[in-house]
């Protein structure tokens, strides 16, 4: 699954894949594979994207992180006494 939002964030910031890779401390090949959906970013790299773009990981990588937040159980949880 191609990660178009991650690519659009980079492009909107005026960065090439090489420039983003340099800022994140990773290879341009890794950036390309993340954007094309061929690789999942490690938690460390996902955090670097979060810091770079100022958005939560579930917005940048919804295919990976959106399902990790279980709002049903959060909303129905009993209060802690």
N, C-alpha and C positions, 0 to 999 in steps of 0.2 A: 504494500500500500504506500503510495507516494505521499510524502508529508508536505503538501503544498503550503500550509500555513508557516511551517518552519522556513521554507524557501522564501516566501513572501516577506516574512519578518527580516530576513537577511537582506533581501533586495531593497526593501523600504528603508533600511538603515544605510543603504549605499555601499554595502560591503560585497566583495567578491567572495567566493568560497575560500580562496587562499587567504584573504584578509581576515575572515571570520576564524578560520583555522588557527591563524597566528594569534589572534586575541584569546582564543580558548585554550591554546596550547595543545592542539591536536593536529592531525594531518588533514590536508585538503581532501584527500581520498575518503577519509572517515566522514567529513562533512557531507560530501557528495553521497556517500552510501546511506547516511542518516536521512538526508532529504529525499532520496529515491525510495526509501523504505527497505533497503537491502540489509541494513544493520540497525539494531536498537542502541540508543546511546546508553552508556553505563550510567549509573546513578550520579557518579561524579561529573560526567560530561553533561547530563541533563541539568544538574545544578549550575554548571557554568553557563548554559543557555538561559536559565532563569535569571542569573545575575546580569548577563549581557543585555537581555531584552526587557527585564523588569516585569515579566509575566509568570504566572504559576506554570509548573510543568504540565498540568492537565490541559492547559490552553495551547501550549506549544506542541505537545505530543499527545493529543487526545486518544489516539489508538493504543497507547501504552498505559497512560495514567488515569484516564477518565473512569474506568471501572474499579479503581482501587478505593474510591470513597463510597462507602455504603450509607447513603443518606437515609434509607428506610430504617435501618437499625439505629442510626443516630437520632432520627426524629421520634422513634417509638421507644427509645430507651427510658427506663425508669430513673427518676432522679436518685442521686447518691445521697444517702443520709449519713 
